[in-house]
Amino acid sequence: MITDKDKKQKLSQLSPKKYRVYGIFNFETNTLICVDLDIENVLFEFDIEGYNPSQYDIISFDVMLC
C-alpha cells in the first residue's frame, strides 16, 4: 500500500518538466472530453467512440508539473 509519505517522496523526485498532453475537444461546448499522455490512446478513443469530426477534434498542449 502506498502511503502519503511515499507519494510526497515520489512527487519531490519529479523535477519541473513539460509534458505534451493530448485530448479530444468539443468545439460546440468548449469542453475537453478525454486527456492522455499517449496520442495512440486518444486516437483509439476518438475512433472507437465515433466522434463527429465537425464537432470534435484531437488537440495537444503542454503542461508543466512542478
Secondary structure, 3 states (H helix, E strand, C coil): CCCHHHHHHHHHHCCCEEEEEEEEEECCCCEEEEEECCHHHHHHHHHHHCCCCCCEEEEEEEEEEC
